[in-house]
Amino acid sequence: MNIKKKVIVVGGGFAGIQLVRKLDDKLFDIILIDKLNHHQFQPLFYQVATSQIEPSSISFPLRHVFRNKKNVMIRLAKVSGINSTENTISTNIGDFKYDYLVLALGCKTNFFGNAELSKNTLTLKTTYEAIRIRNHILQTFENIITAKEEEGKAC
Ligand SMILES: Cc1cc2nc3c(=O)[nH]c(=O)nc-3n(C[C@H](O)[C@H](O)[C@H](O)COP(=O)(O)OP(=O)(O)OC[C@H]3O[C@@H](n4cnc5c(N)ncnc54)[C@H](O)[C@@H]3O)c2cc1C
């Protein structure tokens, strides 16, 4: 009797998606967990930030990506802890047990310890942040229209 191993993959970015695609569905049952329910295609964040394309063009629902893989279950959750003795992970929707755990969490913006940078810069690691930059640019153009002449020149 072939009992499938349970794999938990945390992170539906490039790494997590590639792995889940390649794991043999006869050998593994997979739970893909991400704090977002969609994959974000990061190389096109710049185009979203500069209003060239819409966020929906770079957002791919994970359930749609894996709709044909019956051994893959998607869970929208934020992972907060790992208990490697019990083989469980903790999330905001409860604990999950695994045989194998893969962490594919990506990375955070590094401010190299500069608190001023972290306070005063706009980061670009998520679609939400791309939209924030877009709104900031558009708002700045709006401000120019109503600015006094000398302020307008400064912009
Ligand atoms: C603006 C920009 C442009 C880029 N352009 C290029 C390019 O042109 N060419 C290129 O090769 N690379 C490019 N990159 C880099 C490339 O996008 C990354 O190297 C790649 O996305 C990393 O993949 P990943 O799977 O490791 O992480 P990510 O794609 O970041 O995925 C990590 C996933 O983990 C999830 N996650 C994180 N923490 C938790 C948690 N606690 N609980 C649950 N889920 C969690 C996140 O929601 C995310 O979905 C670019 C990156 C950026 C930001």
PDBQT file of the ligand as one rigid body, heavy atoms in Angstrom, charges set to zero:
ROOT
HETATM    1  C1  LIG A 201      10.527  44.920  -8.361  1.00  0.00    +0.000 C 
HETATM    2  C2  LIG A 201      11.195  43.594  -8.617  1.00  0.00    +0.000 A 
HETATM    3  C3  LIG A 201      11.642  43.271  -9.898  1.00  0.00    +0.000 A 
HETATM    4  C4  LIG A 201      12.265  42.041 -10.127  1.00  0.00    +0.000 A 
HETATM    5  N1  LIG A 201      12.686  41.737 -11.405  1.00  0.00    +0.000 NA
HETATM    6  C5  LIG A 201      13.258  40.536 -11.648  1.00  0.00    +0.000 A 
HETATM    7  C6  LIG A 201      13.668  40.169 -12.969  1.00  0.00    +0.000 A 
HETATM    8  O1  LIG A 201      13.511  40.938 -13.919  1.00  0.00    +0.000 OA
HETATM    9  N2  LIG A 201      14.249  38.947 -13.156  1.00  0.00    +0.000 N 
HETATM   10  C7  LIG A 201      14.430  38.073 -12.105  1.00  0.00    +0.000 A 
HETATM   11  O2  LIG A 201      14.940  36.970 -12.323  1.00  0.00    +0.000 OA
HETATM   12  N3  LIG A 201      14.037  38.385 -10.848  1.00  0.00    +0.000 NA
HETATM   13  C8  LIG A 201      13.466  39.579 -10.597  1.00  0.00    +0.000 A 
HETATM   14  N4  LIG A 201      13.089  39.906  -9.319  1.00  0.00    +0.000 N 
HETATM   15  C9  LIG A 201      13.362  38.963  -8.233  1.00  0.00    +0.000 C 
HETATM   16  C10 LIG A 201      12.359  37.827  -8.194  1.00  0.00    +0.000 C 
HETATM   17  O3  LIG A 201      11.034  38.332  -8.336  1.00  0.00    +0.000 OA
HETATM   18  C11 LIG A 201      12.542  37.113  -6.855  1.00  0.00    +0.000 C 
HETATM   19  O4  LIG A 201      13.865  36.609  -6.809  1.00  0.00    +0.000 OA
HETATM   20  C12 LIG A 201      11.555  35.991  -6.716  1.00  0.00    +0.000 C 
HETATM   21  O5  LIG A 201      10.233  36.470  -6.733  1.00  0.00    +0.000 OA
HETATM   22  C13 LIG A 201      11.833  35.248  -5.421  1.00  0.00    +0.000 C 
HETATM   23  O6  LIG A 201      10.956  34.155  -5.393  1.00  0.00    +0.000 OA
HETATM   24  P1  LIG A 201      10.626  33.441  -4.030  1.00  0.00    +0.000 P 
HETATM   25  O7  LIG A 201       9.679  32.335  -4.346  1.00  0.00    +0.000 OA
HETATM   26  O8  LIG A 201      11.903  33.102  -3.329  1.00  0.00    +0.000 OA
HETATM   27  O9  LIG A 201       9.923  34.554  -3.123  1.00  0.00    +0.000 OA
HETATM   28  P2  LIG A 201       8.604  35.396  -3.400  1.00  0.00    +0.000 P 
HETATM   29  O10 LIG A 201       8.245  35.425  -4.838  1.00  0.00    +0.000 OA
HETATM   30  O11 LIG A 201       8.780  36.683  -2.676  1.00  0.00    +0.000 OA
HETATM   31  O12 LIG A 201       7.469  34.532  -2.658  1.00  0.00    +0.000 OA
HETATM   32  C14 LIG A 201       7.420  34.406  -1.270  1.00  0.00    +0.000 C 
HETATM   33  C15 LIG A 201       5.979  34.093  -0.888  1.00  0.00    +0.000 C 
HETATM   34  O13 LIG A 201       5.945  33.772   0.504  1.00  0.00    +0.000 OA
HETATM   35  C16 LIG A 201       4.800  34.367   1.082  1.00  0.00    +0.000 C 
HETATM   36  N5  LIG A 201       5.067  34.531   2.506  1.00  0.00    +0.000 N 
HETATM   37  C17 LIG A 201       6.094  35.239   3.069  1.00  0.00    +0.000 A 
HETATM   38  N6  LIG A 201       6.033  35.135   4.407  1.00  0.00    +0.000 NA
HETATM   39  C18 LIG A 201       4.961  34.345   4.694  1.00  0.00    +0.000 A 
HETATM   40  C19 LIG A 201       4.395  33.864   5.912  1.00  0.00    +0.000 A 
HETATM   41  N7  LIG A 201       4.915  34.160   7.115  1.00  0.00    +0.000 N 
HETATM   42  N8  LIG A 201       3.292  33.080   5.851  1.00  0.00    +0.000 NA
HETATM   43  C20 LIG A 201       2.746  32.760   4.642  1.00  0.00    +0.000 A 
HETATM   44  N9  LIG A 201       3.253  33.173   3.462  1.00  0.00    +0.000 NA
HETATM   45  C21 LIG A 201       4.337  33.962   3.485  1.00  0.00    +0.000 A 
HETATM   46  C22 LIG A 201       4.635  35.685   0.332  1.00  0.00    +0.000 C 
HETATM   47  O14 LIG A 201       3.300  36.153   0.396  1.00  0.00    +0.000 OA
HETATM   48  C23 LIG A 201       5.037  35.286  -1.090  1.00  0.00    +0.000 C 
HETATM   49  O15 LIG A 201       3.934  34.891  -1.875  1.00  0.00    +0.000 OA
HETATM   50  C24 LIG A 201      12.449  41.126  -9.056  1.00  0.00    +0.000 A 
HETATM   51  C25 LIG A 201      11.980  41.453  -7.762  1.00  0.00    +0.000 A 
HETATM   52  C26 LIG A 201      11.375  42.669  -7.540  1.00  0.00    +0.000 A 
HETATM   53  C27 LIG A 201      10.877  43.001  -6.148  1.00  0.00    +0.000 C 
ENDROOT
TORSDOF 0
